[in-house]
Amino acid sequence: MLGAGIVSEVFDFRGQGLPRFDFALCTDRPGRVRTDVGLPLFVEHGLDRLASADLVIALPWADFRTPPAPAVLDALTAAHGRGALVAAHCVGAFALAAAGLLDGRRATTHWRFAGLLAERHPDVTVDPDALYVDEGSVATGAGAAAGFDLCLHLLRREYGATTANAIARDLVLPSHRDGGQAQYLTTPVPEDSQDERLSGVLAWAREHLHEPLPVAELARRALMSRRSFARRFAASTGTTPHAWLLGLRLSRAEELLETTDLPVEEIAHAVGFGSAAVLRAQFVRRRGVPPRSYRRSFTRTPTV
């Protein structure tokens, strides 16, 4: 039920210049479907609905240890073969693996079942820590609420950061989470005064991206030693201060490229990269394209 709720919320139509998605649930046996929480769900469409879909997301299901019906596997394979983007999160990844769509690719699933996926499908390179893995025509996400991470990533990839951020704000979610599943495997860090100081420093850093922001300065503002700050930061976010800042700067640069006519050099300084050359190098490395190419791709009005 959670999986169905995630995709229906993300791809719901919101107006206000955002894309209009033709969203539908489908199953191999249309009609009344019992969910894992006991509530019935009426699914109108059969597998023929996949024949015209641009994006197919296989949802988690309770009996994932048993492969889906052959008709389901054939429909997933056919959708992928004609060029649809096929995705799954949580144990939905087992359906893609059973269809052979993950062979020779990296993939992820809920950390609890990553070992089982690797054992059953040795041709799949399973990453138990990733929140999502994008392999181009196939994408997989981690468990439970990480379905939001996968869906927002796909929106960001196809429509740009502005659209993904707008929908994330509407859902009261971060548009991108740094770190991996490892940060959720242990007991969360207790809320205390140090966490409050850390949260305050992160909020301050978001407003001062144009500044150098060395770790020593962030630690000083958090009233911690550099070593304690780095340890506390990793425990709370699952990543390093450097990686967190880099992701934040790239996301802000994406928004400015999409929504303003500012020169790339000016954007680089505004987000703290110092020069257009540094921004370009990071963009090519992390996004696969230079900033100007990204701007040409996403400075379009979404179809409504």
GUTI-434785 format. One record per residue (C-alpha): residue number from 1; x, y, z. Coordinates in Angstrom, 1 decimal, always signed. Example, Ala and Ser with C-alpha at 12.3 -4.5 7.8 and 13.67 -1.06 7.14 Angstrom:
<atoms>
- 1_+12.3_-4.5_+7.8
- 2_+13.7_-1.1_+7.1
</atoms>
This chain:
<atoms>
- 1_+0.0_+0.0_+0.0
- 2_+2.9_+2.3_+0.8
- 3_+4.4_+1.7_-2.6
- 4_+1.2_+2.5_-4.4
- 5_+0.8_+5.6_-2.3
- 6_+4.3_+6.9_-3.1
- 7_+4.0_+6.6_-6.9
- 8_+0.5_+8.0_-7.0
- 9_+1.5_+11.0_-4.9
- 10_+4.6_+11.8_-6.9
- 11_+2.9_+11.5_-10.3
- 12_-0.4_+13.2_-9.3
- 13_-1.3_+16.2_-11.4
- 14_-0.7_+19.5_-9.5
- 15_-1.1_+22.2_-12.2
- 16_+0.9_+25.4_-11.8
- 17_+3.0_+24.7_-14.8
- 18_+4.0_+21.2_-13.7
- 19_+3.8_+18.2_-16.0
- 20_+0.6_+16.3_-16.4
- 21_+1.1_+12.6_-16.0
- 22_-1.3_+9.9_-17.3
- 23_-1.0_+7.7_-14.2
- 24_-2.6_+4.3_-13.8
- 25_-2.3_+1.2_-11.7
- 26_-2.4_-2.2_-13.5
- 27_-2.2_-5.9_-12.6
- 28_-2.3_-9.2_-14.4
- 29_-5.7_-9.8_-12.8
- 30_-7.8_-6.6_-12.8
- 31_-10.4_-6.1_-10.1
- 32_-10.2_-6.2_-6.3
- 33_-6.7_-6.6_-5.0
- 34_-6.0_-7.1_-1.3
- 35_-3.1_-5.0_+0.0
- 36_-0.6_-5.7_+2.7
- 37_-2.6_-3.6_+5.2
- 38_-5.8_-5.5_+4.6
- 39_-7.5_-2.7_+2.7
- 40_-8.8_-3.7_-0.7
- 41_-7.7_-1.8_-3.8
- 42_-9.7_-1.8_-7.0
- 43_-7.3_-2.0_-10.0
- 44_-9.0_-1.3_-13.3
- 45_-6.3_-1.9_-15.8
- 46_-4.7_-5.1_-17.0
- 47_-1.2_-5.6_-18.4
- 48_-2.2_-4.2_-21.8
- 49_-1.9_-0.8_-20.1
- 50_+1.9_-1.2_-20.1
- 51_+2.0_-1.3_-23.9
- 52_+1.7_+2.5_-24.1
- 53_+3.5_+3.5_-20.9
- 54_+6.7_+5.6_-21.0
- 55_+7.5_+4.7_-17.4
- 56_+6.7_+1.4_-15.8
- 57_+7.3_+1.0_-12.0
- 58_+7.1_-2.5_-10.5
- 59_+5.7_-2.1_-6.9
- 60_+6.8_-4.2_-3.9
- 61_+4.5_-7.2_-3.2
- 62_+4.2_-9.5_-0.2
- 63_+5.0_-12.7_-2.0
- 64_+8.2_-11.4_-3.7
- 65_+10.1_-14.6_-3.1
- 66_+7.9_-16.3_-5.7
- 67_+8.5_-14.9_-9.2
- 68_+5.6_-13.0_-10.8
- 69_+3.4_-14.7_-13.3
- 70_+5.0_-15.3_-16.8
- 71_+2.6_-12.7_-18.3
- 72_+3.9_-10.1_-15.9
- 73_+7.5_-10.9_-16.8
- 74_+6.7_-10.8_-20.5
- 75_+5.0_-7.4_-20.2
- 76_+7.9_-5.9_-18.3
- 77_+10.4_-7.3_-20.9
- 78_+8.2_-6.0_-23.8
- 79_+7.9_-2.5_-22.2
- 80_+11.7_-2.3_-21.8
- 81_+12.2_-3.7_-25.3
- 82_+10.2_-0.9_-27.0
- 83_+12.0_+1.8_-25.1
- 84_+10.1_+2.4_-21.9
- 85_+12.0_+3.2_-18.7
- 86_+11.4_+0.3_-16.3
- 87_+11.9_+0.9_-12.6
- 88_+11.2_-0.7_-9.2
- 89_+11.8_+0.1_-5.6
- 90_+12.1_-2.1_-2.5
- 91_+11.4_-5.7_-3.3
- 92_+9.8_-4.7_-6.6
- 93_+13.4_-5.1_-7.8
- 94_+12.9_-8.9_-7.6
- 95_+10.3_-8.6_-10.5
- 96_+12.8_-6.9_-12.7
- 97_+15.5_-9.4_-11.8
- 98_+13.2_-12.3_-12.6
- 99_+12.5_-10.7_-16.0
- 100_+16.2_-10.6_-16.7
- 101_+16.3_-6.8_-16.9
- 102_+18.9_-6.4_-14.2
- 103_+21.4_-8.9_-15.6
- 104_+24.8_-7.3_-16.0
- 105_+23.6_-4.2_-14.3
- 106_+23.9_-2.6_-10.9
- 107_+20.8_-2.6_-8.8
- 108_+19.6_-2.0_-5.2
- 109_+16.7_-3.1_-3.0
- 110_+15.7_-2.9_+0.6
- 111_+18.9_-3.5_+2.6
- 112_+17.2_-6.4_+4.4
- 113_+16.8_-8.4_+1.2
- 114_+19.9_-7.3_-0.7
- 115_+21.7_-10.5_+0.1
- 116_+18.8_-12.6_-1.1
- 117_+18.6_-10.7_-4.4
- 118_+22.3_-11.2_-5.0
- 119_+22.1_-14.9_-4.1
- 120_+19.2_-15.6_-6.4
- 121_+20.5_-13.4_-9.3
- 122_+24.3_-13.7_-9.4
- 123_+24.4_-11.8_-12.7
- 124_+23.1_-8.7_-10.9
- 125_+25.6_-6.4_-9.1
- 126_+23.6_-5.6_-6.0
- 127_+24.5_-2.4_-4.1
- 128_+23.0_-2.8_-0.6
- 129_+23.8_+0.8_+0.4
- 130_+22.5_+2.9_-2.5
- 131_+19.2_+4.8_-2.1
- 132_+18.7_+4.3_-5.8
- 133_+20.6_+3.1_-8.8
- 134_+20.0_+4.6_-12.3
- 135_+21.2_+2.3_-15.1
- 136_+19.6_+4.4_-17.9
- 137_+16.7_+2.3_-19.2
- 138_+16.4_+0.5_-15.8
- 139_+16.4_+2.0_-12.4
- 140_+15.9_+0.6_-8.9
- 141_+15.4_+2.1_-5.5
- 142_+15.9_+1.0_-1.9
- 143_+13.1_+0.1_+0.5
- 144_+10.0_+1.8_+1.9
- 145_+10.2_+5.6_+1.7
- 146_+13.2_+5.4_-0.6
- 147_+10.6_+5.0_-3.3
- 148_+10.2_+8.8_-3.1
- 149_+14.0_+9.2_-3.7
- 150_+13.8_+7.0_-6.8
- 151_+10.7_+8.8_-8.2
- 152_+12.0_+12.3_-7.5
- 153_+15.3_+11.3_-9.1
- 154_+13.5_+10.1_-12.3
- 155_+11.6_+13.4_-12.3
- 156_+14.8_+15.4_-11.9
- 157_+16.4_+13.4_-14.7
- 158_+13.6_+13.9_-17.2
- 159_+12.2_+17.3_-16.3
- 160_+15.0_+19.0_-14.3
- 161_+15.6_+20.0_-10.7
- 162_+13.0_+22.8_-10.7
- 163_+10.1_+20.4_-11.4
- 164_+11.4_+17.7_-9.0
- 165_+12.0_+20.4_-6.3
- 166_+8.5_+21.8_-6.7
- 167_+6.9_+18.4_-6.3
- 168_+9.1_+17.6_-3.4
- 169_+8.1_+20.8_-1.7
- 170_+4.4_+19.9_-2.2
- 171_+5.1_+16.6_-0.5
- 172_+7.1_+18.2_+2.3
- 173_+10.1_+16.1_+1.3
- 174_+13.8_+16.8_+0.5
- 175_+14.2_+16.7_-3.2
- 176_+17.4_+14.8_-2.8
- 177_+18.9_+12.9_+0.2
- 178_+22.6_+12.4_+0.5
- 179_+24.2_+9.2_+1.8
- 180_+22.9_+5.7_+1.5
- 181_+20.9_+3.1_+3.4
- 182_+23.7_+2.5_+5.9
- 183_+22.6_+5.6_+7.8
- 184_+19.3_+3.8_+8.6
- 185_+20.7_+0.4_+9.7
- 186_+21.5_+1.4_+13.2
- 187_+19.7_+3.2_+16.0
- 188_+19.2_+6.9_+15.0
- 189_+21.3_+9.4_+16.8
- 190_+19.3_+10.7_+19.8
- 191_+18.0_+14.3_+19.6
- 192_+20.2_+16.4_+21.9
- 193_+21.8_+19.8_+22.0
- 194_+24.6_+18.7_+19.6
- 195_+22.0_+17.7_+16.9
- 196_+20.3_+21.1_+17.3
- 197_+23.6_+22.9_+16.8
- 198_+24.3_+20.7_+13.7
- 199_+20.8_+21.4_+12.2
- 200_+21.4_+25.1_+12.7
- 201_+24.8_+25.0_+11.0
- 202_+23.4_+23.1_+8.0
- 203_+20.6_+25.7_+7.7
- 204_+23.2_+28.4_+7.8
- 205_+25.4_+26.7_+5.2
- 206_+22.4_+26.5_+2.8
- 207_+22.2_+30.3_+3.0
- 208_+25.9_+30.8_+2.5
- 209_+26.8_+28.5_-0.4
- 210_+28.7_+31.4_-2.1
- 211_+31.3_+31.3_+0.7
- 212_+34.1_+28.7_+0.9
- 213_+32.6_+26.9_+4.0
- 214_+35.6_+24.8_+5.1
- 215_+34.8_+22.0_+7.6
- 216_+36.8_+23.8_+10.3
- 217_+34.4_+26.8_+10.0
- 218_+31.3_+24.6_+10.1
- 219_+32.7_+22.8_+13.2
- 220_+33.4_+26.1_+14.9
- 221_+29.8_+27.2_+14.4
- 222_+28.6_+23.9_+15.8
- 223_+30.8_+24.4_+18.8
- 224_+32.6_+21.1_+18.1
- 225_+36.1_+20.0_+17.2
- 226_+36.6_+19.2_+13.6
- 227_+36.9_+15.5_+14.3
- 228_+33.7_+15.4_+16.4
- 229_+31.8_+17.4_+13.8
- 230_+32.8_+15.1_+11.0
- 231_+31.8_+12.0_+13.1
- 232_+28.5_+13.6_+14.2
- 233_+27.8_+14.8_+10.6
- 234_+28.3_+11.3_+9.2
- 235_+26.1_+9.7_+11.9
- 236_+23.2_+12.1_+11.2
- 237_+23.4_+12.4_+7.4
- 238_+25.2_+9.2_+6.2
- 239_+27.7_+11.3_+4.2
- 240_+30.7_+13.7_+4.7
- 241_+30.4_+17.5_+4.9
- 242_+32.3_+17.8_+1.6
- 243_+30.0_+15.4_-0.2
- 244_+26.9_+17.1_+1.3
- 245_+28.1_+20.6_+0.3
- 246_+29.0_+19.4_-3.2
- 247_+25.5_+17.9_-3.7
- 248_+23.8_+21.0_-2.4
- 249_+25.9_+23.3_-4.7
- 250_+25.2_+21.2_-7.7
- 251_+21.4_+21.2_-7.0
- 252_+21.4_+24.9_-6.5
- 253_+23.4_+25.4_-9.8
- 254_+20.8_+23.2_-11.6
- 255_+18.0_+25.5_-10.3
- 256_+19.8_+28.6_-11.4
- 257_+20.6_+27.2_-14.8
- 258_+16.9_+26.3_-15.3
- 259_+15.2_+29.4_-14.0
- 260_+17.6_+32.3_-14.7
- 261_+19.6_+33.7_-17.5
- 262_+22.7_+34.3_-15.3
- 263_+26.0_+33.5_-17.0
- 264_+27.6_+30.2_-16.0
- 265_+30.5_+32.1_-14.4
- 266_+28.1_+34.1_-12.2
- 267_+26.3_+30.9_-11.2
- 268_+29.5_+29.2_-10.3
- 269_+30.4_+32.0_-7.9
- 270_+26.8_+32.1_-6.5
- 271_+27.0_+28.5_-5.4
- 272_+30.5_+28.5_-4.2
- 273_+32.5_+26.8_-7.0
- 274_+34.7_+29.8_-7.6
- 275_+34.9_+29.6_-11.3
- 276_+33.0_+28.3_-14.4
- 277_+35.8_+25.8_-15.0
- 278_+35.3_+24.2_-11.6
- 279_+31.5_+24.1_-12.0
- 280_+31.9_+22.6_-15.5
- 281_+34.2_+19.9_-14.2
- 282_+31.9_+18.9_-11.4
- 283_+28.8_+19.0_-13.6
- 284_+30.4_+16.8_-16.2
- 285_+31.6_+14.4_-13.6
- 286_+28.4_+14.2_-11.6
- 287_+25.7_+14.9_-14.2
- 288_+27.4_+13.7_-17.4
- 289_+26.9_+17.0_-19.3
- 290_+28.4_+20.5_-19.1
- 291_+26.3_+23.3_-17.6
- 292_+25.3_+24.9_-20.9
- 293_+24.1_+21.6_-22.3
- 294_+22.1_+21.1_-19.1
- 295_+20.5_+24.5_-19.5
- 296_+19.5_+23.8_-23.1
- 297_+17.9_+20.6_-22.1
- 298_+15.8_+21.9_-19.2
- 299_+14.9_+25.5_-20.0
- 300_+11.6_+24.4_-21.6
- 301_+8.1_+24.9_-20.4
- 302_+6.6_+21.5_-19.2
- 303_+3.7_+20.2_-21.2
- 304_+0.5_+20.5_-19.2
</atoms>
